[in-house]
Amino acid sequence: MSNHGSTPMADRTACCDLDTILELVGISFSIFILLYLVIVCARHLFVRRLRPGAAAHDGRKPAGLDPSTIAALPYFAYGKAADAVECAVCLSILEEGEMARVLPNCDHMFHAACVDLWLRSNSTCPVCRTDAEPGKAVAEAKPGGGSQTRPPRPPPPVLLSC
């Protein structure tokens, strides 16, 4: 008898034996892990470029304000006002005696700690997006040399009792 047209039973099941299946599962798992690592590394590099601290390394201007600029912004102990003032960062009402900060270019008021945290990663007011750096928004508002000046604002309320 000739084996020319027929294959022995052992040859036909060679593609489906346990060793072959385990090899295919192992190769598939290795490819999956490799793709996962590539995606995680790419995402890490992308997110790192978006962080404020990373901008200084690649030549771009950082998104937030300098700590010295933030510290130079006016702050005071909040006194009781006729109308309640809500901090737009934490969405809480400012209470009497809490430290508050007013952004000079737009006169919006916040808890000092809340707006300080905001300004570390953003350079604008959380409410109106006016530039928070003192004097910068006023200078940018007059590109044609116009003499538009804001009227002087009243001093912020100060808590006098200790």
C-alpha positions in Angstrom: 0.0 0.0 0.0 1.1 3.4 -0.8 1.0 6.4 1.6 1.0 8.8 -1.3 -2.6 10.1 -1.0 -3.1 9.5 2.8 -1.5 11.0 5.8 -1.0 9.0 9.0 -3.2 9.9 11.9 -0.2 11.2 13.9 0.7 13.8 11.3 -2.9 15.2 11.1 -3.1 15.9 14.8 0.4 17.4 15.1 -1.1 21.0 14.6 -3.4 20.6 17.5 -1.3 18.9 20.2 -0.8 20.5 23.6 2.8 21.8 23.0 1.7 23.7 19.9 -1.3 25.3 21.7 0.9 26.3 24.6 3.4 27.9 22.3 0.7 29.9 20.5 -0.8 31.1 23.8 2.7 32.1 25.0 3.5 34.0 21.8 0.1 35.7 21.9 0.5 36.7 25.6 4.0 38.0 24.9 2.8 40.2 22.0 0.0 41.5 24.2 2.4 42.4 27.0 4.8 44.1 24.6 2.0 46.2 23.1 0.7 47.1 26.6 4.2 48.3 27.6 4.6 50.4 24.4 1.2 52.0 25.0 2.0 52.7 28.7 5.4 54.2 27.8 3.9 56.4 25.0 1.2 57.6 27.3 3.7 58.4 30.1 5.8 60.5 27.6 2.7 62.3 26.3 1.4 63.2 29.8 4.8 64.3 30.9 4.9 66.8 28.1 1.6 68.3 29.3 2.7 68.7 33.0 3.7 72.3 34.0 7.1 71.3 35.3 7.9 69.4 32.1 7.4 72.5 29.9 10.6 74.1 31.4 12.7 71.2 30.1 11.6 71.4 26.5 11.9 75.2 26.1 8.2 76.1 26.4 6.9 78.6 28.9 5.5 77.0 32.1 1.7 77.2 32.4 1.5 78.5 36.0 2.9 81.6 37.7 6.2 81.7 39.7 5.8 81.2 43.4 7.2 84.7 44.0 4.5 86.2 41.7 1.8 84.2 43.6 3.2 85.4 46.9 3.2 89.0 45.8 -0.6 88.9 45.1 -2.6 90.7 47.8 -4.1 88.6 50.6 -6.0 89.4 53.8 -8.1 87.9 56.5 -11.7 87.9 55.2 -14.2 90.0 57.1 -17.9 89.5 57.1 -19.5 91.1 54.0 -23.1 91.9 53.2 -23.1 89.3 50.4 -21.6 85.9 50.8 -18.5 85.3 48.6 -18.0 81.9 47.1 -14.5 80.6 46.3 -14.8 79.4 42.6 -11.9 76.9 43.1 -13.3 74.9 46.1 -17.0 76.1 45.8 -17.1 77.0 49.5 -18.3 80.2 51.0 -15.5 82.4 52.5 -16.0 82.6 56.2 -14.9 85.4 58.5 -11.3 85.1 59.5 -10.2 82.9 56.5 -7.3 84.1 54.5 -8.5 85.4 51.1 -6.7 86.6 48.0 -7.9 89.1 45.4 -6.6 88.9 41.8 -5.6 92.5 40.9 -6.5 92.4 37.2 -10.1 91.3 37.7 -10.9 91.7 41.4 -12.2 88.2 41.9 -11.7 86.8 45.5 -10.8 83.3 46.5 -9.4 81.4 49.5 -5.7 82.1 49.4 -4.7 78.4 49.6 -7.2 77.5 46.8 -6.1 80.2 44.3 -2.5 79.6 45.1 -2.8 76.0 44.1 -4.7 77.0 41.0 -2.1 79.5 40.0 0.8 77.0 40.3 -0.6 75.3 37.1 -2.6 78.1 35.5 -1.8 81.8 34.9 -5.3 83.0 34.6 -8.3 83.8 36.9 -10.4 80.7 37.5 -13.6 82.7 36.9 -13.0 85.0 33.9 -9.6 83.8 32.5 -8.0 87.2 32.8 -4.3 87.0 33.1 -3.5 86.8 36.9 0.0 88.3 36.7 -0.3 91.8 38.2 -0.1 94.5 35.6 0.0 92.2 32.6 -3.7 92.3 31.7 -3.9 96.1 32.0 -0.8 96.5 29.7 -2.3 94.0 27.1 -5.7 95.8 27.1 -4.1 98.9 25.6 -2.3 97.8 22.5 -3.1 101.0 20.6 -1.8 103.2 23.4 -5.3 104.1 24.5 -5.7 105.8 27.8 -8.3 103.3 29.2 -7.7 103.0 32.9 -9.7 101.2 35.5 -11.2 103.3 38.3 -9.4 102.6 41.6 -11.0 99.8 43.5 -11.9 100.0 47.1 -9.6 98.3 49.6 -10.6 94.7 50.5 -12.5 94.1 53.7 -10.1 93.4 56.6 -10.9 91.5 59.8 -9.7 93.7 62.7 -10.7 91.5 65.6 -8.2 88.9 66.8 
